[in-house]
Amino acid sequence: AVVSTQSTGGSYLSTCHKQGIALWGGPDFKRVARFIHPHVTYFQFSPCERYFVTYSKTAISSEDPQNLIIWETRSEHNKRAFSLPVLNYWPYFKWSHDGQYFATITGDNLSIYTTPSMKLLNKKLNVQNIRDFVWCPCENWIAYWQSENKNIPARVTIMALPSCEPIASKNLFSVTNIEIFWQNSGNYLAVKVDRIVRNRESENVFEIFRLREKDVPVENFEIKNKVLSLSWDPKGPRFALIQGDQGRTDVSFYRIGEKIAQIGKTLVNKKCNTIKWSPLGQYCVLAGLNNFAFDGMLEFWDVGSDTPTLMESGEHFMVTHLAWDPTGRYVCSSNSYGGHSVENGYFMWSFQGTKLYETSLEGFVQFQWRPRPPSLLTEAHLKEIKKNMKSYARDFEIKDKLSKSKASKELIEKRRRVYDEYMAYRKRKDQELKALRLQYEEVRSDSVEEEYVEEVVEFFIKEEVEAAENKE
């Protein structure tokens, strides 16, 4: 396998092989499915994990020209197949957040299919000069835009499914390009409009749709400098803009309240072209990816207050990718073999910017966090938990103490069990030794006593002669 990806909920890992795709999962992480589709070029999971899409640049056979297949994940059945020309982009189909619909643009038509029937919803929608569309991350809404045509202005439309009725729309003039950015909760939609003014200089105008408010009001504001990217805070009414060019960039943060207001001052002369927000919001990393001029600079920011705060900065030379873990506690920066052939590997950082680990891996290609399934708690439950966090904290402290005492009790019981086993072994061996001694004594008592004779032996050692003294 040379390519792998994980399903949205983390239930499956897919690996690409010459014969097709294999899925791995389950408690023992075994192969659970196999899709026979030779020379697969692109593949993707549906958000609900019920379907899997494979595409090959070559047809299955001369008799079967179909080269894009939608499979049912568990049964491995071919639910529907399409015959397409060679694609140089992916994905071809874009899925709704719950996997109920998938759609694509064919000419001036927006083709929306429904599952599990895999049939068109209300036939093809004729949308003149449609250029792009984006699904809402949490509702079955589609936002699409149409380019200008003669005296007909460009237009942005938000449409609800399955009724296909428009929720909101706006006409735009002198447009060269439009980009659409949904906020994760679906509360806001940002539309970046590129225009050419009279002096041939371009300007950026942003249209902010407030989807949850009555009659969907739209607010706009202009940015004089060229805007490279916009990124939403996943959990709050905040977004960030990168302005300037690839050699010199400025970063601004904004908050949506009654009006759109900037948070703090603009951060000038930053070496970044990407902003990655924590999945929990508030924290973000400014990074310069795939650009030698930025020296792999990483800056960790807290945007939770009225003034953005730089927590820490670091460096990962020739960094190509940046990924937050699902808990928002860790960030991984990596340099893949596909981007550069030297210094491949990855660094692990805390959300505050402390480097925790680094390693170099020759031929390193890809790093992915395993996704987590959506929380079973509703937003109301989460708010209640945050509100009563102190009471929950006390309960957790009691449980922690009980857990520790339980662990201590288990350790004492284990030691007592080992001690008892040893004492039983020792008692058994003492009894065996006592029995052996009794047997030995019995053998000694039955034997004939030996007679002992005492002999005294004297040895001549030395003789000396001394003359007696004469006392006369």
N, C-alpha and C positions, 0 to 999 in steps of 0.2 A: 504494500500500500504506500502511495506517495502523497495522498491528500486525505485529510480527515476533518470532520466537523461534528458538532454535538447538537442534539435536538434542543428545541426551545426550553423544555422543562427539564433537560438533563437526563432523560430516561434512556437515550440511545447515543452511541458513538458510531458514526459511519466512516468506513474506509473504502477508498477507491482502488479497484483492481482492473486488470486488463479485461477480465470476463464480466465485470459489473461492479455492484456495490454490496458490501456486507455490513450488517448492523449488529452491534454488540451491546449487551446489557444484561439485566437480571442480577440476582444476588451473587452469582458466581462469575459474572461478567463473561458470559459465553456468547457465541454467535447465535442470534435469535431470528435473523432473517437474511435472505439473500435475493437480490434483484439481478436477474440475468439481462444485461444490456451492455454489449461489448463497446469498448473505447469511449466510455463516458467522459465528457468534457466538463460539464457543470451538473451540480445536483443541489437540492435544498429540501429541508423539512417544512411542512406546513406548521403554523404556530400552535395548532392543537395536537401535533405529533401523529395524527391519524393518517396523514398522507405524506408521500415522498416523491419528489420530482427528479427525473434524470433526463439529461440531454446529451446527444452525441452528434458530432458534425457529419457522421456517416449514417446512412439508413441501415436498419436492421438487416435487410436483404433487398434484392432487386424486386422481389414480389411484395415486400412490405416496406414502403418508403417512409414509414413513420419513424421519427427520430427523437421526439419528446414524449415521455410516458409519465403519467401520474399513477402511482401505485398506492394500494392500501397497505399501511405499514404492517399490521399484524397478520393479515391473510396472505400478503405478498401477491395479491391479484392486480392485474393491469386494469385500472378503472377507466382510463381513457388515454388515447394516444393522438399525437398531432404530427403532421408532416410540415416541417419548417425549413427555410433556407439556413445557410450558415450564419450563426449569430456571433457577433463580436461584443455582446453585452449580456449581463445577467443580473437579476433574474428576468426571465421573459414574462412570467406571471407574478403578480404581486397579490399577496394574501391579506384578507381581513384579519383583525386581531384574534378572532376566535376560530378561524379556519372555515367559516361558513361560506365564504365567497372567495373567488380569485378572479383577477381581471388582467386584461392587456389591451394595448392600443393596436388596432389594425386599420391603417389609413386614417379616415375621418370617423372611425367608429370606436367606441369604448365597449369592448366585449366583456361582459360580466357573467361568470359561471357560478352555479350554486352546487353545494355538496349536500348529500352524497350522490345526487343524480348526475352530476357533471354536465348538466345541460345549461344552455344560456338562460339568463334571467331576463324575461321580457324582450327577448330578441336582442339584436345589437342596437346600442344607442348611437344615433348619428350626431356627432359633435364636431362641427366644422372647425378645421384648423387646430384640433386638440394637440397639445405638445407633450404634456406630462400630467400625471396624477399621483396622489399620495393618500394612503389609507390613514384614518385616525387610529392612534394606538390603543384606544379603549372603547370605541363605538363603531358601529357599521356606517360610517360616513366616509365619503370620498371627496377630496378637494382636487380640482383639476383646473388647468388654464388653457385658454385658446389665444393664439396669436392674432395680431391685427390683419385684416384683409380689406384692402381698399378703404372704404369709408366706415368699415365696421371696426370698432375699437377692440383692443384685447380685453379678455374677461376672465375673472377668477370666480369659480362656482363651488359651493359646498353642497353636496347632495346626500340625502339619507337613503338607506336601503332597508327593506326591499321595494319601497314605494317609488324610488328614483325621483322624489320630489326635492327641489332645491331648498336648502335651509337659508342660505345667504349667497349673495353674489355682488360683484363690483366691476364696473367698467374702468379700464385704464388706457391712457393715451401715450403715444410716442414711446412705446415699449420695445426694447431690444431683447430682453430676456427676463424670465420670472423664475424664482425658486420658492418652494413651499416648505415650511417648517412647522410641524405639529408639536405642541407641548404634550408630554406623556399623559397627563390627566385629561386631555381633550378640552381644557378650559379655554385655551387660546390657540390661534393659528397665526403665524407670522408669514407674510408674503413679501419677499424681497424683489423690488422692481428696479431693473436697470433701464435708465433712459438716456437718450442723447439730447442735450439741450442745443440752443442755437449756435453757440460757439464750438460745437462739436465735442465738448467735454461731457463725459458721462457723469451721472449722479445716481445715488442710491436712495430710493424711497421705500419705507417699510409701512405696510398696511397690517394692523393688528386687529384680528377678528375676536370679539369676546363671545364665545359660543354659548356660555351658560347664562348670559344676560338677555333680558327681554329685547326682542327685535334684532338681536345680534349687532350691536353697534360696532363701527369700525373706526379706529384711530390711526392716524398716519404721522410719521415724522421723517425728516430728511437727515442724511449723513453726508457731509461734504466730501470726505475722503472715500477712496475706494474700499468697499467692504469685501473681505476675503471669505468670511464665514460667520454664521450665526449658530449658537448652540443654547438650548434651553436647560435650565435647572430641572431635573426630572421630577422634583417634589414641590417646587415652589414657583411663584409668579416672577421668576427672574430669568434673564437671558444675558448672554455675553456676545460681543462683537469683536472681531479682529479686523483692524483697518490698516491701510497702507499698501505696501508691496512686499514681495518675498524677501527683500533685503532689509527692510525697516518696517516694523509693525507696531501699532498701538492697540491696547485692549481696553474696552469699556464695558461696565456692567450696568444693567438697567433693571428696575423693579416696576411691575404693573400694579398700580393702585387705582385711585380715582383717575389719575393720569399717569402717563409713562414718565418716570423720573430716573435720572442717572444715580448710581450708587457710588459715592465718593468721586475721586478725580480719575481722569483717564491715565492708564499706565502706559508711559511712552517708552519707545525704543526697546521693545521686548523681543527677544530672539525666539519667536514662536510662530507657528502656523496652524496649531491645533489646540483646542480646549476640550479636555475630557472631564466631565462632571462625575462625581460620586453617584452611585445608584440611589443613595439616600439623600442626595442634594446637599446644598450649602458649601461643600468643598469641591475644588476643581484643581486640575493640573494644567499649566501652560507648557506646551512642549513644541520643540522644533523637530519634526519628523522628516526623515529622508532629505536632509538639507545640511551640507557641510558648513554653510555659512553660519548656522545657528549653534554649532559646536555641541549639539545634543543637550542643550540646557533644559532643565526641568524646574518649574517653580510651583510650589504647593500653596494654594490660597484658600482662605476662609472668607466667604462672602455672606456670612450670616448676620453681620451687623451693618450699621450705616456706612462704615468705611471698610473696604476690603483689606484684609490683613495677610501679609506674606508670612507663612509659618516657617518655611525652609526652602532652600534651593539646592539642587544637585546637578550632576552631569552624567550623561551616558553617551559617550561618543558614538556617532553614527547610528543612533537609535532609529528604528523603523516602525515600531508599534508600541502602543500603550494600552493597557487593559486593567480596569478595576475589577476586583472580585465582587461577587454578588452581595456580600455583606457591607461593602463600602469601607472596609478596614485596611485593605491592602491594595497596592498598585504594582503592576508588573510592567517594566520597560524592557523591550527586547530588540535585538539586532539579528534579523533573520538572514539566512543564506541567499534568499531571493533578492534582498535589497543590497547586501554587500557580502563579499566572499571572505572578509577578514573580521576578526574580533566578534565572531558570532557567539551569542549567549543571551542571558537575561539577568536583570537586577530585580530584587524584590524590595519594595518600599512600604513603610507605614503610610496611613492617610495624612500624617503630619509631615512627611518628607524625610523620615529617618531611614537610611539604607539598612536593611535587615540581612540581606544575602545577595551574593553575586556569584555567577559561575560562567565559564566559557565552555562552549560545546561546539566541536568542529562539525560543520554541516548542519547546524541548527536551522530548522525551517519554520516551526510554528509553535506558538504558545496559546492555549485556550483555558479559561476557567470553566469548570463544569457549571452550567446554569442551574438555578434553583427553581422549583415549581412556584407558582404564585402563592402568596399567603392566603390562608383560609380565613383570616380576619378581615373584616370590612374596615373602611376608613373610620366609621363611628367607633368600632371597637378599639382601633389603634389610638384614637384621640382619648378615649376613656382610660386606656392603659397609661398613656403619657401623663394624663391629669392626675391619676392615682399612683404614680410611680413610687412614692415614698412608702405607701402601705404595701405595695407589691415587694419592694426592696426588703422590708422587714420579714415578710413571709419567706423570701428566698434565703435570707440570713439564717432563719430558723431551720430551713431545710438543709442548708449547707452544714450547719452544726450537727444535725441529725445524721447527715451523710458521713461526716468525719467520724462521729462516735460509732456509727455502724462499721466504718472501715476499721477503726481501732478494735472493736469487738471481734470482727472477723479475723484480724491479725492475731489477737490473743487466743482465740479458739484454735487457729491453725497451729500456733506454737504449743498449746496444751495438747493437741492431738499428736504432734510430732514427739513431744516429751513422753506421753503415755505409750506410744509405740516403742520408743527406746527402752523405757522401763520394763515393758512386757518382754522385749527381746532379752534384756539383761537378766530378768528373773528366770526366763527359760534356760539361758545358758548357765546360770548358777545351779539350777537343778540338774542339768546334764553333768556339770563338773562334780557335784556332790555324789551323783550316782557312780561316776568313774572312780572317785576316791573310795567308796564302799567296796567296789569290786576289787580294787587294788589291795585293800586291807584283808579281804577274804582270802585272796591268793597268798598273802604273806603268812597268815595264821595257819594255813594248811601245810606249809613247807617245814622240813626238819631243821631244828636249830643247829647251827654249826658249833664245834668245840674249839675253845681258844686255850692255848698253852702259853704261860708267861715264862720267858727265858731272859736271864740276866747275863750279859756278855761283857767281859772286861778286856780292855785293850792296853798293852804296854806302850807307853808313849815316850818316857825319857827317864834316865838314871843319872843322878849327880852325887858326887862324893865330896865331903867337906871335912877338913881337919879340926879336931877338937882343940880348944885353946888351953894352954898350960898356965895355971894361976899361981904357981910357986914363984 
